[in-house]
Amino acid sequence: MDINDLFDGIMKSTNQFADEIAEQRLQEKMQETGRGPENGG
């Protein structure tokens, strides 16, 4: 394993974590507004 493989692994983990946080915030925002895909929001 070289440094590029290590860096790629770190970036993938970081991006996955960021995606999970974004998904959580989206869910929270939809709950706050009472809007979501199920009621045409």
Buried (B, 14 or more C-beta within 10 A) or exposed (E): EEEEEEEEEEEEEEEEEEEEEEEEEEEEEBEEEEEEEEEEE
